[in-house]
Amino acid sequence: MKKFELTAEFVTNVFGKKLFRIKALVAFGDVEKGELGGFIEKEDNLSHSGDAWVYGNAQVYGNAWVYGVNITATRSDNYTFTVAPTPDGPRIIAGCRYFTFDEARAHWAETRGGTRLGDESLALVDHLERMAAICGFLEPVKDVA
């Protein structure tokens, strides 16, 4: 059973790909029928089963893997940070950024150092790293393909 369909609404991402908004065809979890979701390139990028969630400012494309266990934290300006297990080890996904914990700390220290949002960003990275340790995904996940 299909859960989503593509709408005519689209955006062009930083890689020049045209991404279409999805709309729920049925109610499931805390999603209502007709609710608009994120943006994807094509329907083949959708899985109509499983329990992984992708939301917020997430962009999933190419050979991306979405796992069922992700940890999300949101800054006071509603900027969402997600840490996800990957075959390359855990990565923080924030907007179009894809960082290791150390890369994330360096980025926000450089771009927002000394500001409230910078301090908040660094605290969230620390929190996400600790939660990744608690959930047991500080090591790379095995590629199941």
C-alpha positions, -999 to 999 in steps of 0.1 A, spaced: 0 0 0 13 34 -9 17 59 19 28 89 0 24 107 -34 45 135 -50 28 168 -53 34 195 -80 53 217 -54 90 215 -59 123 232 -49 158 229 -64 184 218 -38 220 229 -36 231 200 -59 207 212 -87 182 184 -82 145 191 -84 128 179 -53 91 174 -50 70 177 -18 53 145 -7 17 142 7 4 114 29 -22 92 12 -31 74 45 -29 81 82 -1 63 101 18 70 133 13 107 140 9 116 103 -26 124 91 -40 116 56 -33 146 33 -5 160 55 24 175 36 59 162 42 94 169 30 109 169 -5 123 140 -25 136 137 -61 114 108 -72 89 82 -59 116 55 -61 132 73 -31 102 65 -10 98 34 11 61 27 18 71 4 47 95 3 76 97 26 107 123 52 98 113 88 100 127 117 79 114 152 87 124 188 94 149 202 69 161 167 60 171 160 24 175 123 13 189 116 -21 215 96 -40 225 64 -23 213 76 11 203 51 38 177 60 64 178 39 96 151 35 122 171 48 151 179 85 148 182 111 176 170 146 170 174 178 189 162 213 179 179 246 186 158 276 199 155 289 164 139 256 152 171 245 134 171 207 137 201 185 143 199 147 138 225 121 146 222 89 125 241 57 124 258 52 90 283 28 74 309 56 79 300 60 116 275 84 132 269 116 114 251 148 124 227 160 98 217 197 101 201 214 71 223 204 41 253 197 64 266 162 71 293 161 98 312 139 122 309 151 158 343 168 155 335 184 122 302 197 136 320 213 166 345 230 144 319 243 120 297 259 147 326 272 166 338 289 134 305 301 121 287 310 154 314 310 180 308 334 209 270 337 202 240 322 220 232 300 189 268 289 187 268 279 224 235 261 219 248 243 188 279 230 206 258 219 235 234 200 211 264 183 195 276 172 229 241 159 237 238 140 204 272 124 209 262 112 244 229 99 231 246 81 203 268 64 228 238 54 250 220 40 219 250 21 209 258 36 175 292 52 179 306 25 156 298 23 118 267 2 110 272 -26 86 260 -20 50 231 -44 44 229 -39 7 
